[in-house]
Amino acid sequence: MRIEREGDDYRLEISNAVATANTIAYLSELIDPKSIFLGLTRQNLVRQSLRYLIWGEGETGLLVYQILLRHWDSTPEDDPRPNIFIMSD
């Protein structure tokens, strides 16, 4: 995990972790950011499936979004929720 400060913002990079999406979702709930920018791998579905089966990695951006949606369904709506931007290179 690497955290860098860019002006008033922070950039968090996580790699080679078994539960990368869960880690990002958990940290976002701890620090309550205004926005979360998630990148997509742009790999085809077969390659993503193989990476998930072999290394436990997947399309992290979409997984973080799904985890947060499930979490928010079980929490009050007045809790702060970040804007989520899912982007590709």
MOPAC internal coordinates of N, CA, C and O (Angstrom, degrees):
PM7 1SCF
backbone

  N    0.0000 0     0.00 0     0.00 0    0    0    0
  C    1.4408 1     0.00 0     0.00 0    1    0    0
  C    1.5240 1   107.17 1     0.00 0    2    1    0
  O    1.2310 1   121.47 1   -41.65 1    3    2    1
  N    1.3210 1   114.79 1   138.35 1    3    2    1
  C    1.4604 1   120.18 1   178.49 1    5    3    2
  C    1.5250 1   108.42 1  -134.19 1    6    5    3
  O    1.2310 1   120.91 1   -47.57 1    7    6    5
  N    1.3281 1   115.87 1   132.43 1    7    6    5
  C    1.4613 1   121.66 1   178.28 1    9    7    6
  C    1.5210 1   107.43 1  -120.23 1   10    9    7
  O    1.2310 1   120.73 1   -52.32 1   11   10    9
  N    1.3324 1   116.22 1   127.68 1   11   10    9
  C    1.4579 1   122.04 1   178.26 1   13   11   10
  C    1.5188 1   109.11 1  -126.55 1   14   13   11
  O    1.2310 1   120.94 1   -35.79 1   15   14   13
  N    1.2996 1   115.81 1   144.21 1   15   14   13
  C    1.4662 1   120.21 1   176.32 1   17   15   14
  C    1.5183 1   108.54 1   -96.37 1   18   17   15
  O    1.2310 1   120.71 1   -48.58 1   19   18   17
  N    1.3228 1   116.25 1   131.42 1   19   18   17
  C    1.4588 1   122.93 1   177.42 1   21   19   18
  C    1.5244 1   107.79 1  -125.46 1   22   21   19
  O    1.2310 1   120.16 1   -90.56 1   23   22   21
  N    1.3303 1   117.31 1    89.44 1   23   22   21
  C    1.4630 1   121.34 1  -175.50 1   25   23   22
  C    1.5193 1   109.35 1    69.41 1   26   25   23
  O    1.2310 1   120.75 1    56.75 1   27   26   25
  N    1.3336 1   116.18 1  -123.25 1   27   26   25
  C    1.4579 1   121.10 1   177.90 1   29   27   26
  C    1.5272 1   112.19 1   -88.94 1   30   29   27
  O    1.2310 1   120.25 1   177.64 1   31   30   29
  N    1.3284 1   117.13 1    -2.36 1   31   30   29
  C    1.4610 1   121.89 1  -176.23 1   33   31   30
  C    1.5251 1   110.74 1  -106.34 1   34   33   31
  O    1.2310 1   121.45 1   -16.56 1   35   34   33
  N    1.3323 1   114.83 1   163.44 1   35   34   33
  C    1.4502 1   121.17 1   176.07 1   37   35   34
  C    1.5211 1   109.28 1  -122.40 1   38   37   35
  O    1.2310 1   121.04 1   -37.04 1   39   38   37
  N    1.3140 1   115.61 1   142.96 1   39   38   37
  C    1.4626 1   121.62 1   177.50 1   41   39   38
  C    1.5189 1   106.91 1  -114.12 1   42   41   39
  O    1.2310 1   121.24 1   -56.29 1   43   42   41
  N    1.3249 1   115.23 1   123.71 1   43   42   41
  C    1.4529 1   122.39 1  -178.46 1   45   43   42
  C    1.5184 1   108.35 1  -113.80 1   46   45   43
  O    1.2310 1   120.35 1   -56.68 1   47   46   45
  N    1.3219 1   116.95 1   123.32 1   47   46   45
  C    1.4632 1   121.61 1   177.50 1   49   47   46
  C    1.5236 1   108.24 1  -120.70 1   50   49   47
  O    1.2310 1   121.30 1   -51.87 1   51   50   49
  N    1.3231 1   115.13 1   128.13 1   51   50   49
  C    1.4571 1   121.14 1   178.14 1   53   51   50
  C    1.5195 1   107.25 1  -125.58 1   54   53   51
  O    1.2310 1   120.69 1   -47.94 1   55   54   53
  N    1.3282 1   116.30 1   132.06 1   55   54   53
  C    1.4621 1   119.42 1   177.94 1   57   55   54
  C    1.5269 1   109.28 1  -145.32 1   58   57   55
  O    1.2310 1   121.51 1   -19.65 1   59   58   57
  N    1.3293 1   114.72 1   160.35 1   59   58   57
  C    1.4677 1   122.69 1   177.81 1   61   59   58
  C    1.5205 1   112.99 1    56.02 1   62   61   59
  O    1.2310 1   120.22 1  -146.52 1   63   62   61
  N    1.3118 1   117.19 1    33.48 1   63   62   61
  C    1.4606 1   121.70 1   175.63 1   65   63   62
  C    1.5166 1   108.44 1  -111.22 1   66   65   63
  O    1.2310 1   120.59 1   -36.57 1   67   66   65
  N    1.3203 1   116.47 1   143.43 1   67   66   65
  C    1.4606 1   120.51 1  -178.21 1   69   67   66
  C    1.5288 1   110.99 1   -65.67 1   70   69   67
  O    1.2310 1   120.29 1   142.41 1   71   70   69
  N    1.3128 1   117.04 1   -37.59 1   71   70   69
  C    1.4675 1   120.89 1  -176.84 1   73   71   70
  C    1.5262 1   110.41 1  -117.97 1   74   73   71
  O    1.2310 1   120.23 1  -124.35 1   75   74   73
  N    1.3159 1   117.17 1    55.65 1   75   74   73
  C    1.4563 1   121.74 1  -176.81 1   77   75   74
  C    1.5313 1   111.42 1   -58.56 1   78   77   75
  O    1.2310 1   119.97 1   131.58 1   79   78   77
  N    1.3185 1   117.67 1   -48.42 1   79   78   77
  C    1.4684 1   120.82 1  -178.57 1   81   79   78
  C    1.5265 1   111.20 1   -62.54 1   82   81   79
  O    1.2310 1   120.05 1   137.99 1   83   82   81
  N    1.3258 1   117.52 1   -42.01 1   83   82   81
  C    1.4640 1   120.48 1   178.54 1   85   83   82
  C    1.5248 1   110.97 1   -64.30 1   86   85   83
  O    1.2310 1   120.31 1   141.23 1   87   86   85
  N    1.3280 1   117.02 1   -38.77 1   87   86   85
  C    1.4590 1   121.20 1   179.75 1   89   87   86
  C    1.5224 1   110.98 1   -64.24 1   90   89   87
  O    1.2310 1   120.08 1   134.78 1   91   90   89
  N    1.3195 1   117.45 1   -45.22 1   91   90   89
  C    1.4615 1   120.90 1   179.75 1   93   91   90
  C    1.5258 1   110.34 1   -64.20 1   94   93   91
  O    1.2310 1   120.06 1   135.94 1   95   94   93
  N    1.3247 1   117.48 1   -44.06 1   95   94   93
  C    1.4679 1   121.03 1   179.62 1   97   95   94
  C    1.5275 1   110.64 1   -61.99 1   98   97   95
  O    1.2310 1   120.54 1   136.41 1   99   98   97
  N    1.3267 1   116.58 1   -43.59 1   99   98   97
  C    1.4674 1   121.00 1  -179.79 1  101   99   98
  C    1.5320 1   110.61 1   -63.56 1  102  101   99
  O    1.2310 1   120.40 1   132.79 1  103  102  101
  N    1.3273 1   116.84 1   -47.21 1  103  102  101
  C    1.4630 1   119.73 1  -179.93 1  105  103  102
  C    1.5279 1   111.61 1   -63.35 1  106  105  103
  O    1.2310 1   120.35 1   143.99 1  107  106  105
  N    1.3296 1   116.94 1   -36.01 1  107  106  105
  C    1.4671 1   118.99 1   179.19 1  109  107  106
  C    1.5278 1   111.09 1   -65.59 1  110  109  107
  O    1.2310 1   120.15 1   147.32 1  111  110  109
  N    1.3178 1   117.32 1   -32.68 1  111  110  109
  C    1.4657 1   119.93 1   177.21 1  113  111  110
  C    1.5274 1   111.26 1   -74.26 1  114  113  111
  O    1.2310 1   120.09 1   150.08 1  115  114  113
  N    1.3252 1   117.43 1   -29.92 1  115  114  113
  C    1.4645 1   120.55 1   178.89 1  117  115  114
  C    1.5237 1   112.20 1   -71.85 1  118  117  115
  O    1.2310 1   120.34 1   138.29 1  119  118  117
  N    1.3385 1   116.96 1   -41.71 1  119  118  117
  C    1.4637 1   119.45 1  -172.87 1  121  119  118
  C    1.5296 1   113.91 1   -98.80 1  122  121  119
  O    1.2310 1   119.59 1   171.92 1  123  122  121
  N    1.3185 1   118.39 1    -8.08 1  123  122  121
  C    1.4720 1   123.66 1   178.38 1  125  123  122
  C    1.5375 1   112.88 1    47.08 1  126  125  123
  O    1.2310 1   120.07 1  -115.72 1  127  126  125
  N    1.3393 1   117.48 1    64.28 1  127  126  125
  C    1.4719 1   119.48 1   179.34 1  129  127  126
  C    1.5234 1   111.12 1   -72.69 1  130  129  127
  O    1.2310 1   120.82 1   -19.95 1  131  130  129
  N    1.3328 1   116.04 1   160.05 1  131  130  129
  C    1.4611 1   120.82 1   175.60 1  133  131  130
  C    1.5213 1   110.73 1   -72.84 1  134  133  131
  O    1.2310 1   120.96 1   143.07 1  135  134  133
  N    1.3388 1   115.76 1   -36.93 1  135  134  133
  C    1.4590 1   121.12 1  -177.74 1  137  135  134
  C    1.5211 1   109.99 1  -143.97 1  138  137  135
  O    1.2310 1   121.63 1   -27.30 1  139  138  137
  N    1.3297 1   114.48 1   152.70 1  139  138  137
  C    1.4616 1   121.41 1   174.51 1  141  139  138
  C    1.5223 1   106.68 1  -128.78 1  142  141  139
  O    1.2310 1   120.62 1   -51.98 1  143  142  141
  N    1.3182 1   116.42 1   128.02 1  143  142  141
  C    1.4568 1   122.23 1   177.34 1  145  143  142
  C    1.5213 1   107.67 1  -109.19 1  146  145  143
  O    1.2310 1   120.78 1   -61.03 1  147  146  145
  N    1.3217 1   116.11 1   118.97 1  147  146  145
  C    1.4616 1   121.85 1  -177.35 1  149  147  146
  C    1.5180 1   109.64 1  -116.03 1  150  149  147
  O    1.2310 1   120.68 1   -44.21 1  151  150  149
  N    1.3131 1   116.30 1   135.79 1  151  150  149
  C    1.4472 1   120.96 1   179.83 1  153  151  150
  C    1.5137 1   112.10 1   -97.03 1  154  153  151
  O    1.2310 1   120.77 1   -29.25 1  155  154  153
  N    1.3203 1   116.13 1   150.75 1  155  154  153
  C    1.4637 1   122.56 1   175.99 1  157  155  154
  C    1.5254 1   109.15 1  -104.92 1  158  157  155
  O    1.2310 1   120.61 1   -30.23 1  159  158  157
  N    1.3337 1   116.44 1   149.77 1  159  158  157
  C    1.4598 1   120.52 1  -178.28 1  161  159  158
  C    1.5269 1   112.43 1   -80.39 1  162  161  159
  O    1.2310 1   119.99 1   156.58 1  163  162  161
  N    1.3035 1   117.63 1   -23.42 1  163  162  161
  C    1.4728 1   123.99 1  -177.12 1  165  163  162
  C    1.5238 1   112.25 1    61.93 1  166  165  163
  O    1.2310 1   120.09 1  -152.51 1  167  166  165
  N    1.3200 1   117.43 1    27.49 1  167  166  165
  C    1.4597 1   120.92 1   176.58 1  169  167  166
  C    1.5211 1   108.90 1   -92.71 1  170  169  167
  O    1.2310 1   120.61 1   -23.57 1  171  170  169
  N    1.3254 1   116.44 1   156.43 1  171  170  169
  C    1.4592 1   119.01 1   179.46 1  173  171  170
  C    1.5308 1   109.83 1   -71.75 1  174  173  171
  O    1.2310 1   120.84 1   -17.20 1  175  174  173
  N    1.3225 1   116.00 1   162.80 1  175  174  173
  C    1.4634 1   121.02 1  -173.11 1  177  175  174
  C    1.5241 1   113.32 1   -64.68 1  178  177  175
  O    1.2310 1   119.73 1   146.07 1  179  178  177
  N    1.3271 1   118.13 1   -33.93 1  179  178  177
  C    1.4596 1   120.94 1   179.21 1  181  179  178
  C    1.5311 1   109.73 1   -64.91 1  182  181  179
  O    1.2310 1   120.71 1   133.39 1  183  182  181
  N    1.3100 1   116.25 1   -46.61 1  183  182  181
  C    1.4675 1   120.41 1   179.53 1  185  183  182
  C    1.5262 1   110.78 1   -63.06 1  186  185  183
  O    1.2310 1   120.24 1   137.90 1  187  186  185
  N    1.3269 1   117.15 1   -42.10 1  187  186  185
  C    1.4615 1   120.55 1   177.72 1  189  187  186
  C    1.5282 1   110.91 1   -61.83 1  190  189  187
  O    1.2310 1   120.11 1   138.05 1  191  190  189
  N    1.3240 1   117.40 1   -41.95 1  191  190  189
  C    1.4635 1   121.32 1   179.76 1  193  191  190
  C    1.5231 1   110.70 1   -63.05 1  194  193  191
  O    1.2310 1   120.26 1   137.17 1  195  194  193
  N    1.3184 1   117.12 1   -42.83 1  195  194  193
  C    1.4666 1   120.35 1   178.38 1  197  195  194
  C    1.5259 1   111.13 1   -64.28 1  198  197  195
  O    1.2310 1   120.03 1   137.38 1  199  198  197
  N    1.3229 1   117.54 1   -42.62 1  199  198  197
  C    1.4680 1   120.29 1   177.78 1  201  199  198
  C    1.5212 1   110.73 1   -61.66 1  202  201  199
  O    1.2310 1   120.32 1   143.27 1  203  202  201
  N    1.3393 1   116.99 1   -36.73 1  203  202  201
  C    1.4528 1   119.85 1   178.75 1  205  203  202
  C    1.5312 1   110.68 1   -67.78 1  206  205  203
  O    1.2310 1   120.49 1   135.08 1  207  206  205
  N    1.3276 1   116.67 1   -44.92 1  207  206  205
  C    1.4639 1   120.36 1  -179.06 1  209  207  206
  C    1.5263 1   112.22 1   -65.57 1  210  209  207
  O    1.2310 1   120.15 1   140.55 1  211  210  209
  N    1.3248 1   117.32 1   -39.45 1  211  210  209
  C    1.4670 1   120.61 1  -175.42 1  213  211  210
  C    1.5277 1   112.20 1   -84.02 1  214  213  211
  O    1.2310 1   119.88 1   132.34 1  215  214  213
  N    1.3369 1   117.84 1   -47.66 1  215  214  213
  C    1.4574 1   121.15 1  -173.77 1  217  215  214
  C    1.5231 1   114.59 1  -113.96 1  218  217  215
  O    1.2310 1   119.49 1   176.34 1  219  218  217
  N    1.3096 1   118.59 1    -3.66 1  219  218  217
  C    1.4605 1   120.36 1  -178.67 1  221  219  218
  C    1.5196 1   113.33 1    76.24 1  222  221  219
  O    1.2310 1   120.33 1  -162.87 1  223  222  221
  N    1.3319 1   116.97 1    17.13 1  223  222  221
  C    1.4594 1   121.66 1   179.24 1  225  223  222
  C    1.5201 1   109.35 1  -102.72 1  226  225  223
  O    1.2310 1   120.63 1   -29.81 1  227  226  225
  N    1.3047 1   116.40 1   150.19 1  227  226  225
  C    1.4558 1   120.02 1   177.72 1  229  227  226
  C    1.5165 1   109.92 1  -148.79 1  230  229  227
  O    1.2310 1   120.21 1    20.27 1  231  230  229
  N    1.3044 1   117.20 1  -159.73 1  231  230  229
  C    1.4643 1   122.49 1   177.74 1  233  231  230
  C    1.5267 1   107.06 1   -77.95 1  234  233  231
  O    1.2310 1   120.95 1   -90.75 1  235  234  233
  N    1.3129 1   115.80 1    89.25 1  235  234  233
  C    1.4575 1   123.05 1  -170.31 1  237  235  234
  C    1.5231 1   112.70 1   -57.89 1  238  237  235
  O    1.2310 1   119.90 1   135.78 1  239  238  237
  N    1.3335 1   117.79 1   -44.22 1  239  238  237
  C    1.4618 1   120.65 1  -177.51 1  241  239  238
  C    1.5219 1   112.66 1   -56.20 1  242  241  239
  O    1.2310 1   120.45 1   133.01 1  243  242  241
  N    1.3154 1   116.74 1   -46.99 1  243  242  241
  C    1.4695 1   120.68 1   179.98 1  245  243  242
  C    1.5258 1   111.60 1   -69.47 1  246  245  243
  O    1.2310 1   120.38 1   143.34 1  247  246  245
  N    1.3291 1   116.88 1   -36.66 1  247  246  245
  C    1.4626 1   120.05 1   179.14 1  249  247  246
  C    1.5303 1   111.52 1   -65.61 1  250  249  247
  O    1.2310 1   120.18 1   137.42 1  251  250  249
  N    1.3247 1   117.25 1   -42.58 1  251  250  249
  C    1.4699 1   120.58 1   177.78 1  253  251  250
  C    1.5296 1   109.46 1   -59.17 1  254  253  251
  O    1.2310 1   120.75 1   134.35 1  255  254  253
  N    1.3210 1   116.18 1   -45.65 1  255  254  253
  C    1.4656 1   120.84 1   179.40 1  257  255  254
  C    1.5320 1   111.13 1   -58.91 1  258  257  255
  O    1.2310 1   119.93 1   134.52 1  259  258  257
  N    1.3296 1   117.75 1   -45.48 1  259  258  257
  C    1.4622 1   121.49 1  -179.99 1  261  259  258
  C    1.5304 1   111.82 1   -65.31 1  262  261  259
  O    1.2310 1   120.48 1   139.53 1  263  262  261
  N    1.3183 1   116.69 1   -40.47 1  263  262  261
  C    1.4741 1   120.39 1   178.75 1  265  263  262
  C    1.5191 1   110.31 1   -63.33 1  266  265  263
  O    1.2310 1   120.51 1   134.38 1  267  266  265
  N    1.3343 1   116.64 1   -45.62 1  267  266  265
  C    1.4623 1   119.76 1   179.67 1  269  267  266
  C    1.5226 1   111.90 1   -65.02 1  270  269  267
  O    1.2310 1   119.61 1   141.34 1  271  270  269
  N    1.3358 1   118.35 1   -38.66 1  271  270  269
  C    1.4703 1   120.00 1   177.12 1  273  271  270
  C    1.5226 1   111.32 1   -60.49 1  274  273  271
  O    1.2310 1   120.54 1   135.14 1  275  274  273
  N    1.3267 1   116.56 1   -44.86 1  275  274  273
  C    1.4724 1   120.11 1   178.38 1  277  275  274
  C    1.5216 1   111.02 1   -62.37 1  278  277  275
  O    1.2310 1   120.57 1   138.96 1  279  278  277
  N    1.3171 1   116.52 1   -41.04 1  279  278  277
  C    1.4678 1   120.32 1   179.21 1  281  279  278
  C    1.5255 1   110.62 1   -64.67 1  282  281  279
  O    1.2310 1   120.52 1   135.95 1  283  282  281
  N    1.3288 1   116.61 1   -44.05 1  283  282  281
  C    1.4551 1   120.06 1  -177.86 1  285  283  282
  C    1.5168 1   112.59 1   -67.11 1  286  285  283
  O    1.2310 1   119.69 1   153.28 1  287  286  285
  N    1.3238 1   118.19 1   -26.72 1  287  286  285
  C    1.4656 1   120.90 1   176.14 1  289  287  286
  C    1.5262 1   111.52 1   -63.28 1  290  289  287
  O    1.2310 1   120.48 1   155.27 1  291  290  289
  N    1.3313 1   116.69 1   -24.73 1  291  290  289
  C    1.4673 1   120.39 1  -176.91 1  293  291  290
  C    1.5249 1   112.64 1  -104.28 1  294  293  291
  O    1.2310 1   119.79 1  -173.23 1  295  294  293
  N    1.3362 1   118.00 1     6.77 1  295  294  293
  C    1.4625 1   121.04 1   179.63 1  297  295  294
  C    1.5205 1   109.64 1  -120.57 1  298  297  295
  O    1.2310 1   120.33 1   -22.20 1  299  298  297
  N    1.3421 1   116.98 1   157.80 1  299  298  297
  C    1.4706 1   119.62 1   178.59 1  301  299  298
  C    1.5218 1   111.66 1   -61.27 1  302  301  299
  O    1.2310 1   120.88 1   -32.15 1  303  302  301
  N    1.3295 1   115.93 1   147.85 1  303  302  301
  C    1.4630 1   120.91 1  -176.92 1  305  303  302
  C    1.5216 1   112.90 1   -72.84 1  306  305  303
  O    1.2310 1   119.65 1   165.02 1  307  306  305
  N    1.3398 1   118.28 1   -14.98 1  307  306  305
  C    1.4635 1   119.26 1  -179.66 1  309  307  306
  C    1.5290 1   112.13 1   -83.09 1  310  309  307
  O    1.2310 1   119.47 1   176.48 1  311  310  309
  N    1.3366 1   118.61 1    -3.52 1  311  310  309
  C    1.4688 1   121.54 1   173.57 1  313  311  310
  C    1.5234 1   108.37 1   -67.65 1  314  313  311
  O    1.2310 1   120.23 1   -37.87 1  315  314  313
  N    1.3384 1   117.17 1   142.13 1  315  314  313
  C    1.4788 1   118.71 1   179.42 1  317  315  314
  C    1.5276 1   111.48 1   -65.55 1  318  317  315
  O    1.2310 1   121.18 1   -44.80 1  319  318  317
  N    1.3148 1   115.35 1   135.20 1  319  318  317
  C    1.4660 1   121.25 1   179.22 1  321  319  318
  C    1.5252 1   108.45 1  -127.00 1  322  321  319
  O    1.2310 1   120.65 1   -45.31 1  323  322  321
  N    1.3244 1   116.37 1   134.69 1  323  322  321
  C    1.4693 1   118.90 1  -177.22 1  325  323  322
  C    1.5212 1   112.04 1   -78.18 1  326  325  323
  O    1.2310 1   121.13 1   -21.16 1  327  326  325
  N    1.3247 1   115.45 1   158.84 1  327  326  325
  C    1.4575 1   121.05 1   167.31 1  329  327  326
  C    1.5193 1   106.08 1   -75.39 1  330  329  327
  O    1.2310 1   120.21 1   -45.55 1  331  330  329
  N    1.3277 1   117.20 1   134.45 1  331  330  329
  C    1.4504 1   120.84 1  -179.43 1  333  331  330
  C    1.5239 1   108.93 1  -113.80 1  334  333  331
  O    1.2310 1   121.16 1   -53.52 1  335  334  333
  N    1.3224 1   115.38 1   126.48 1  335  334  333
  C    1.4573 1   122.50 1   178.95 1  337  335  334
  C    1.5198 1   107.33 1  -115.50 1  338  337  335
  O    1.2310 1   120.19 1   -60.44 1  339  338  337
  N    1.3290 1   117.24 1   119.56 1  339  338  337
  C    1.4523 1   121.76 1   177.77 1  341  339  338
  C    1.5249 1   106.87 1  -105.37 1  342  341  339
  O    1.2310 1   121.12 1   -61.26 1  343  342  341
  N    1.3397 1   115.47 1   118.74 1  343  342  341
  C    1.4600 1   120.79 1  -170.02 1  345  343  342
  C    1.5310 1   110.59 1  -126.99 1  346  345  343
  O    1.2310 1   120.88 1   -23.59 1  347  346  345
  N    1.3088 1   115.92 1   156.41 1  347  346  345
  C    1.4570 1   120.65 1   172.60 1  349  347  346
  C    1.5192 1   108.22 1  -125.56 1  350  349  347
  O    1.2310 1   121.50 1   -23.89 1  351  350  349
  N    1.3186 1   114.73 1   156.11 1  351  350  349
  C    1.4832 1   120.36 1  -179.29 1  353  351  350
  C    1.4906 1   111.62 1   -72.73 1  354  353  351
  O    1.2310 1   120.10 1   180.00 1  355  354  353

